[in-house]
Every structure is written in structure tokens, then in C-alpha cells.
Amino acid sequence: MASLSSQQEIFHVSNRLTFGMTAKDINSISQQGIDNFIKEQLNSKTSDVQKQQYEELNFSLLEIFKQYNLNYVSPTKTRKGLSPEKNKLWTNSRIIFLQKTLDFKIDKSINNFHQLNELMTDFWFNHFNIFIDKIPNLQRFIISNYETNAIQPYALGKFRDLLQSTAQHPSMILYLDNNRNVNPNNKGNRGLNENYARELMELHTLGVDGGYTQEDVMSLARILTGWGVINPNTPQNPNGFYFHEKLHDYSDKKFLGHTIKGSGIEEVYQALDILAYHPSTANHISYKLAQFFVADNPPDSLVKKLAKSFMDSQGNIKIVLQNLFNSDEFWDIKYYGNKFKTPYQYVISVLRISNITKPNFSRVITSLRELEMRPYYCVTPDGYKNVKTAWLSPSAMMNRVNFASLVADGKVNNNSPINSNQLIPIVDNFLSTKTLNTVKNVDRKQQSALILGSPEMMYN
């Protein structure tokens, strides 16, 4: 059976474990070896991108609530009572905060040395997706905190920790309406809201065919009653979470074959344990990881290996990924260079290979809007897809080529065109002979655009 050449192995790992290969990464892998590079990335921390220019994003949720006068009980009433002048200032603050949120996301995707952590943070955000414009007066201020505080520190850690961290974040609670989920037996209460309970099982853990029933959904909704957000009448805490004991249903519940005694917040922790360590969750997460790193239709053999690793390690993401990167399937030549990049992956990979560390962020966001993949703008809770069928169309490909031309011409890099001489040494052994000959036979001014918009750049 044919195998990857040593050069192909370097390209493979530098593309699959990062947001796109760079000359620096290729040199680093060549010097330290593939195994050491993978080990380095698996042991990486969160983000080393400096946040001085994103000062507001460093605030705790409580500080954000206070600083921007956010009404977290009734977010639609945030601006109620403001004078026209203060309303204008508040609106401008929201615009600036949103710009910095998007800029920071792109900045760390390009520049974070710990690329695997960054890539997995993006993976998990889509897994635990939040739509920024559901309750925009609130989510636009807290969604960056959700990604950097609730997801990124756990992206290579224990799945159980990640599950609870997202569950307790106000972004998730408000997005899937668990703030409206209260004990229906209390007089005057709105009653159960099962939105979060359903998605917690269908999307976040067990999967749609994970073996749960509607009764399990209703039981989990009852378990989650009172799981909410601070308000002016509750004790204040920096992370914005609060368990409202008076809104909780203290009856005993049957959940996935387990009896959970009515005990308050401990019920939720028991339910999260059951979900996090369930075989269906292991299979669901393993399938998604194999699909993300190997192929749109991943081999069953790999999914089974990863699911076993997930169960044996009690959901240790780092160990599961280590087994994935050591697998025969990951290194199978038939999967080399044929994982179609999402629009976001493509855009970031073009910027990385062009060594553009501080692009014109507004121009990049505009291109991502045209490509229909702005960060945080997926409306549905299942997040952006990462399969070819979701993104391949004539108009989408034209938009990608247009972006490649913009980058090559310097339109996203302070009018500094990309010299093909800096790209050709990187891609000389990466591009096909046909593509390389095409590039070398056109005017030098067009070469960079052809490289960045080449078929090979569309794939990992």
C-alpha cells in the first residue's frame, strides 16, 4: 500500500493540526520531527495572543454587566430609560465591542502559537454553538468570554469539565432558554422549557440516535430547573451563573435508567456525569473528531478506536486526539489533502501562509460574511458544518478566489502585495505539477493569486 512521503507527512500534520501551514511551522516540524511537534501541540496551553488592544474582552461577566448597563433579567430592556445621548454612546459601545470580539477571534486564529488548542477551541465552539444575535444586546458583549473562558481552557482537557463549563455560562443558558426553565408546580411560574435539555443530549452529548426518550428530555428539563443567571436580587459572582433554588423542581426523577433524588444543584452534576461518561457520547464525539481531522465520512474502524479511548480515559480529549494522530487511518494516503476547508479555515489559512499577522480585520470580516461563515453567526445550535457538501458551490468558490486576489494584491494587508517569491518555496512540493506549471507560466503579478486560490489551497 502506498504511503505518504516524508514531505507529505509534514504538510499533512502542519495543515490538519493548525489553521493552515506556514513557513515557520514547516521548518519547525522539519527540525524537531513530527512526533515532537504533535506532542508540543497536544500539551499546548490556551492562547498566547496579547490582549492589550482588546482590554474590554478581559472583563469578567459581572464587570461587563455593570460596565455596559446590561439588563440580564430582561435583555431587551437594556436601553430602557437612557437619554438620547447615552443611548447613542451605548450603541457605539456595542459596535466597538463587537468589532473587537471578531478581531480578537481572527487574531488568535492566525497568531496563536498553540494552534491545536485554537483549532479545538473553534471545533468545540461549533459543538456548543451560540448565535451572537439571539438577544444581541447581551450576547454581543459576552460571547467572547464564553469562548475564551468556558471553552478554550478545556479544549484539550476533560470533556466532563468542558460540558459543565459551557452549561454554566450565561451565553448558553440564555441562548437555549434555560433561564426560562422553572418548576411548573410553583404558582405563577412559566413552567418547563426543554430547549437546553434536548440540545444537551441531541447535540452536546449522546447524539440524535443516542438512546434517549422524550421522557428523558422532560426529566432532564426538570433537573435543570433553576439553573440560571445572576440578577440584581441574587448574590453576585464574576462568572454570571446562579442556581435559583426557589425555581427548582425538587421531586425525584428517572433519567436514562438512573434514579436522581431531588437535591437541588447536585442533580445537575449527576446528570452531567451520566451524559459525559455515556457510551453514546463517546461514539458521538469520536465520530465528530474523526470527521473533523480525517474525512467527511470517517472510517468506522477509527471511530470505534476513539470511542474506546474516550471511555477508557473518561473523556480525556488529549488522549483521544493522541490516539487519533497515531492511528493508521489518520496517516492513510487516501485521506491526504482531501478534507475540504470550511470558509473560515480557508480564509485563515490564506492569511497564515501569506504571513499576514495583522490584516485589515474589517476587510476579512466582510469576506467571511460573503462566504457565509462569520464567527458566532451560525443561527442554529448545531453550529457550522465542516463537510464539503455544506460549502462547495460555484458562487462560494468564486468568493474564495476573490479573497485570494484581495490578499495577493495587498488589499487586506495595508496595500502590501504578496510576493510570489515568498510563497513558492513553501508550496513548491505541495502543489501538483499541473498547478505549479500553471503558476510559473503566468505573469509574476498573478502568481500569488493563483497559488492562494489554487485547488490544493482549498483542502487540508
N, C-alpha and C positions, 0 to 999 in steps of 0.2 A: 504494500500500500504506500502511495506517495506521501511524503511528509513535508512539512514546512522547512524552507531553508533557514539558516541562522538569521539572515537579514529579514526574512518574512516574520520570523518569531519576534524580532524586535519591533517591527511595525505593528504586529498583531497586539502585543501587550501594551505598546505605547498608545494605541488607539482605543482598545477596549477598557483599559483601566483609567483613562483620563478623558477629558473633554476634547481630545484631539492632540495628535503628536506635534512636538516642537523639536527644533534642532537640539535644544538643551536636553530634552528628555531622551532623545535617541543617543546622544553622546553619553549621558549618564548610564543608560542601560548597557551600552556597549562596554563601558568601563567597569561597572560593578557586577554585571551579569543579571540575567532575567530573574533568577530566584531571589537575589538580594533586593532588586527593585520591587518585586511583588511583596516581599517581607516588609520593606520600608513603607510601602503604601498601606498594607494591612495594619501596621502599627501606628499609622498617622493619627494626629490629633484632629482638632476641628478646623479652624481657619487661621492662617497667618496674615491675612489681608488687613492692613491697618484701617481703623475705623475713625480716625480723627475727623475726616471730612464728612463723616456720617454720624455726627455727635448725637443727634436725636434718636438714632436707632439703638443707642446704648442704654436708653432709659428702661427702667422696669415698667411693667404694665401699669402698676399703681401710679408711677410718675407720669406716664403717658396719659392716663385717665385724667389726672389733675391738671397737667400742663395744657392739655388741649380741650379742657372743659367737656369731656365726653360723658354723655348720659348713657351709662351701661345698663340701666334698667329699661329705658325706652330710647334706644339709639336714634330713632327718627326724630326725637325731640331735642337732640343735642344743641341745635341752634336757636331753640325757642327762647325768646326774651332778650336776644342780643340786639344791640343797636345796629343800624345800617353800617356804621364804621367798623364795629367789632365783628360783624358778620362778614364783611369783606376781608378783614385780617384773618379770620378763621378759615375762610375759603382758600385764601392764598397759602396758609399754613398747610392745609390738606394737600394742595397741589404740590408744594415743595416736598412734603413728607413722602408722597407717592413717588415723586421723581427720584428721591434719594433711596427709597426702598428698591426700585427697579435698577437703579445704577449700581447699588451695592451687590445685588444678585448677580449681575453680569460681571462686575469687577472680580468677585471671588471665584466665579466660574472660570474666568480667564487666568487669574493670577495665583490662586491658592496653590501653594506647593504640594499640599496634601490632596492631590487630585482625586484619589479614590474616595476619600471622605466626602469631598464636594460632589462627586458623581452620585454617591449613595445618598447624600442628603437630597439631591434632586429626585432620585428614584423614590425615596420614602415620602417626599412631599407629594408626589403624584399618587402614591399609595394611600396616603392620608390627606387627600386633596381638600383644599379650602378655596372657595371662589371669593376673590377680593371685593367684588361689588355686590355681594349679599350683605346688606347693612353697610354700605360704603362709608358712611360717616364714622364707623367704628373699625371695620376690618382693614381699611387702608392704613390705619395707624398701628395695627397690632400684628399684621400678617408676617412682617419681617421677624418680629420677636418669636412668633410661632415657629418659623423655620430655623432660626439660629439658636433658640433656647429649648424648644420642645423636640426638635428633630436632630439637628446637627451633632450635638454631644453624644447621641445614642446611635448614630448611623452605622457604626461598626461594633456596637455593643450587644447587649441582650435585648431580644425582641420584646420580652415582657416589660422592660423598663421603657422602651420606646412606646409601647402600647399605652401605658399609664400616662406617660408624659404628654402624649397628644390628647388623650382622653380628658385630662385636667386643664387643658389650655382653653381660655375663653374663645379663641378663634374657632375651635372645633365645637365647643358647647353651643355657641351662637349660630354657627353655620348649619348644624344639624338639629337645632331647635331643642336641645336638651334643657335649656333654661325654661322651656315651656312644659317640661315633663314633670308633673307633680301628682301627688296622691289623689286619686279621683274620689276617695271616700271622705275627704275633708270638705266640709260645707264651703261653697263659694269658689273652690278650686276649678281650674280649667280642665284638669284631668290628664290622662296619659298622652304623651306624644312619643310615638315609637320610631321616629326617623333615625335617631342616632343608634338605637338598639339594633335596628335592621341592618344599617350600613356597617356597624361594628362587626357583625357576623358575616354578612354577604361580601363585603369588600375588604375589611381590615384583617379578618382572621380566617374563618372557616371556608369561605368561598361559597358561590351560589349553590353548589352541589355538596355542601359540607355536612349534610345530615341533620339540619335543624328544622324545626316546625314553626308554624305561626304561634303555637302556644309558647315556644321558647322565646320568640320575639317579644311577646307580651310579658313574659316573666322577666326578661332582661330589662324591658322598659320599666317595670315596677322596681326592679333592683336599682335602676339608675335615677329614680325619683329623688329630687332634691340636689342632685349633682349639678352645681351651677356656678354662678359668677358673683363676686362681691357686689354689694350695693351700699349706699350711704348708711344703712342701718346695721350692717354686719361688721365684725372685726376686719380691719384692712390688712392685706398682705401683698407683698410685691408681685406675686405671680397671678393675681386676679381671680384665683379659684376659691370657691366657698361651697361647703356642703350644708344645705339648708335642712336641718333636722326636722323642722316642723312641716316640711313639704314631702317628707319621705314616707313611703308605704312600708310599715314595719311588720307586715304579715310574712309568714314563711312562704318560700317559693320553690317550685320544682323547675330546674334549669338543666337541660341536656343530661337528664338522668340523675342529677345531683339534687339533694335537698339543701337549700340555703336558708338557714334560720334568720328571721328578721332581727337584724342587729345594727342597722344603720350603714355607715360608710364601709364597714368591713365586708358587707355583702358585695359591694362593687369589686373590692380587691379579690375576693374569692372567685367572682365571675371572670375577672381578667385572667386569673391563674388558669381556670378551666379552659378558657379560649386560647391563651398563649401557648399552652402545652398540649393542645389537642392535635391528633394525627392529621386531621383535615387542614388545620392551619399550617402544619409542616409541609403538606403537599401543595397547598395554595401558594405559600410564599416561595417554595422551591421552584415551582413552575414559573412564577414571575421573574425570579432571579435568573433562571436558565434562559428564559425568553429575552431578558434584557442583555445578558452577556454573551449568549451563544447564537440563538436563532429564533425567528418568529414562531416556528413550530419546533420547540426543543425536543430532543430525543428523550423518550420515556426512561431510558437507562440512566440518564443524568438526573432527571427529576427524582427518581427513586433514591439514588445515591445521596442527593442533597437533603431529601426529606428524612432519610435515616440519620444523616449528620445533624440535622435540626433537632430531631427528637433526642438523640444521644447527648447532645450538648445543651439541652434545654433552651434552644433558641439562640445560641451564641452566633451572631451574624458573621463575625470574623472567622470563626471556624468553618462555617458553611461556605463562605467565599474561598477560604483557603483550599477546601476540597474541590470547589468548582474550578479554581485556577490550576489545580493539579490533575484535573480529570483528562482522560483521553479525548473526550468529546470537545472540550474547550480548545484543544490543540489539533483537532481534526481539520485537515486541509480543505475539506468541503465547506467548512464554515468560515474560512478565511476571506476577509474582505467582502462579505455579502450580507452584512447586517446594515440595513438602510437607516441612515441617521434621521432622527426627528429634525424638524426645522431648527429647534433651539440648539441641538447638538451640532448641526451643520454650521450655523452662524458662529458659535463659539469656536469650533474647530478651525474655521477660516481665519478668525482673528488670532488664534493661538499660533497657527503655522506661519502667519504673516508677522508675528512678533509685535502685534499691536496691543500693548498692555493698558493703555488709557484711550480708548476710542471715543468718538463723539457718541455718547450714550443715547442721546435723543434720536440720532440717525439709526442706531442699532435697534432701538425700541420700535421705531417706525417700520423698519424692515421685518421685525418679528410680528408686528401687527399684520402686515401684508401677508406674511407666511402663516398667519392664524395660530401663533403659538407664543403670545406674550406670557411671561411668567405670571402665575397666580390668576390667570384669566380663564381657566377652564371652569365652565359653569357647573358641570355635573360632578358628583362626589367620586366617580371612578377615575378622575384625573385624565391627563393627556395620554393617548395611546402611544406605544413605542414600536408599532409594527408598520411594515411598508404599505400595506393596503390603506392605512389611515392617512397617508401623506403623499402618495405618488399620484400626480395628475399633471397634465400639460401646463396648466397655469401655475401650479406650485413649482415646477421645475424652472419655468421662466423667471419666477420671482427669485429663485436661488441663483440663477445665472446673473440676474440683475444685481443681486447683492455682491456676488463675486466681482463684478465690474466696478461697483462703487468702491469696494475695498482696494482693488488694483489701481484705481485712479486716484486714490488718496482721499476720497470723499468722507470717509469715516475716520480719518487719521490726520486731521489738521492739514489737509491738502498735501500730504506726503505720499506720492505714489509708491507702490510696492515694486521694487526692482526684481525682475525675474532671476537675477543672479543670486539673490538670497534664497529663492525657493528651489531652484533646480538642484542644488547639492542635496537638499532634504528629500526630494521626491524622485531623484534620478533612478533609484532602484525600486521605487514604489509604484510609479505609473507604468501602465502597459507600454510595450514597444510602440504600438499604434498611437497612443495618446502622446507619448514623448516625441515621436517623429512629427506629429501634427504641431505640437508646441514649437519645436525647433525650426519648423518651416514657415512660420509666420513672422510678421514684423515684431521686433523686440517689445514694442509698446503694448502689444496684445498678448504677450506670453503669460504674464501674471494672471490676467483674467481667465485665460484658457486653463491654466493649472488649477486655480481656485474653483473654477466651475466645471472641472473635469468629472467624468463618471466615477473615477476612483475616489474623489473627494466626497462623493455622496454616500459612501459606505464606510463602515468601520471594519 
